[in-house]
Amino acid sequence: ETVDREYRVMAALASTDVPVAKVLHLCEDDDVIGSMFFLMEYVEGRIFWDPALPELNRDERSAIYTEMNRVLAKLHSVNISDVGLDDFGKPGNYFARQVGRWSKQYKASETETLAEMEALIAWLPANMPADDGRVALVHGDYRLDNMLFHPTGTQVEAVVDWELSTLGHPFADLAYQCMQLRMRHDCVISGLEGIDRDALGIPGEEEYVADYCRRVGINGIPHWNFYLAFSFFRLAAILQGIKKRALDGTASSTRATSYGELVKPLAEKAAALAGIAC
């Protein structure tokens, strides 16, 4: 059940510097509304859907990205034992397990042969960095529109949508966020590709990663392209599942077809990062 996991992680984070909505009660009795559910407090705030933040001024845009970076570093600095989440996931070999899982998921929902995905399924295990022992609580879907910002300010009031959270490697969250910013702006998952970030006051990827490294006390991230390629591959595999459900007529989202159209472009970006020519 993802519901009780979401409740558990949000309850655990209440005692930390990571902003989350206060959870009030988990109801595990399916008879009440037909499924397990939990109650949480109402958090007043703003959600920004466009990463170019057109509704804000230059200083506010800079502050929003600084705040996202700060909160991510805080999340990855949470002492897992102190908040009682030692058993929230399997520690170690995160990328090996994730590559295996999403390769299987992709193959199970494959609707056509994509040379890039076939190549990545072989390339990722063969080029995986040695496990450096880092284990953190990871969000799994850390992006701009999964945060509630102050109604008039730039601070994060609550990070939401914890259903993919687990114990994993912190670089996965960072690369996932940077991956989204490399996507086309006019896309169903909007990114910042081709947009003059400096003119907008939005940090470039190199600066954003350097700020994160400074905040968590490390000197840089070797094999950065691997983590980005993995992120594009993982999202392609997730969206392939949505595409399959859309073709089968079982997808719940009206945008399922649009998501499905992203699978090949995402695979191409991953292949390019990996240096694979297809």
Helices and strands as residue ranges (DSSP letters): H 2-13, E 23-27, E 37-40, H 58-76, H 94-108, H 115-126, E 136-138, G 144-146, E 147-149, E 156-159, E 166-168, H 170-181, H 197-200, H 205-216, H 224-248, H 256-260, H 263-274
